[in-house]
């Protein structure tokens, strides 16, 4: 696990400052450990989201949704929101708050 990745409370993960391919691998392991449980991702500290990070979040969201388990992203930083928008993902269910800001 990367030092910036933390599970702060049951089912809550603080996203790293940079959510690129190298950090997505560590996040994937954290998510696998929480499979079947409600998950809340805190994106307050996240200043960059790359394609690999976004792909992981979308795939995990789809898996949790298929299992009827909550999977949310909260406290999205401005740069996280900009990254999601730059990737064209602001209209997806996971990032629907982005299009409302």
N, C-alpha and C positions, 0 to 999 in steps of 0.2 A: 504494500500500500504506500502511496506517495505521502509525504508528510503533510501536504496541503489537503489531502482527502481525509475527511473525518466523518464518522457516524456519530453525531452528537447526541441523539436520543433514539429510542427504538424506531426504526423505519425512517429516520431523517438523515440525509447525507448532505454535507456542505460541499458544493462543487469546487474544484480547484480554480485558481486564478486563470489558468490556461487549460481548456478542455480540448486538447488535440489528440492525435493518435496515441502518443505515449501515455497520456493520462486516461484515455478511454479504456485502455487495457486494465488499469487498476480499478477504475469505476465499474467495469463489467464484473470483476470479482466481487466487489461490494454488493452489487445488485443481485448477483446469483445467490449470495448468502441471505438475501432478504426475499427471495422468490416466495410468493404466496402471501406476503404481508403487505399492508399499505405502505407506500413509500412517498416521502416528500423530499424533493431536492431543493436545497436553498442555493440560489444562483447569485446571491448578493455580492460575493467576492469574485465571481467569474467575469473576467475582462475580455476573454476570447473564446469563441466556440467554433471549431473547425468542422469539416465535413464528417470526419470519423466520430467526433463527439456527438454531433447532431444525429447521425445515423444510429448510434447506440441508444440515445434517448428515445428516438422514435420507435425503434424495435422493441425496447423495453416497455414503452407505453402501450404498444399494440399487444404485447404478451400479457401485461397486467390487465388491460381492458378485456381481452378474451377470457380471462379468468374472473372477471367482475371484481377486481381488486383496485383500490384507489392508487393512482400514480400521478403526482402533481409536481409542478415546478413553481416555486414561489420566490418572492424578493428578487426578481430579475434586475440585474444592474443595467444601466443604459447601454454599455458596450455589449452585454449579452443580448439584449433586445436588438441592437444594431446588427450583430452577427447573425441572429436568427432571420432577420429581415433580408440581409445580404444573401443568405442561402435560399431565400424564397419560401421560408417555412412558416411565416407569420399566420397563415390561414389554417394550419393544421390544428387538430383538436388539442394537442399537447401545448401548443404555444398560442392558443386563442387569445390570451390576455394581451399579447404583444400587439395584435391588431386593434385592440380597444384603447391602447395608450396613445 
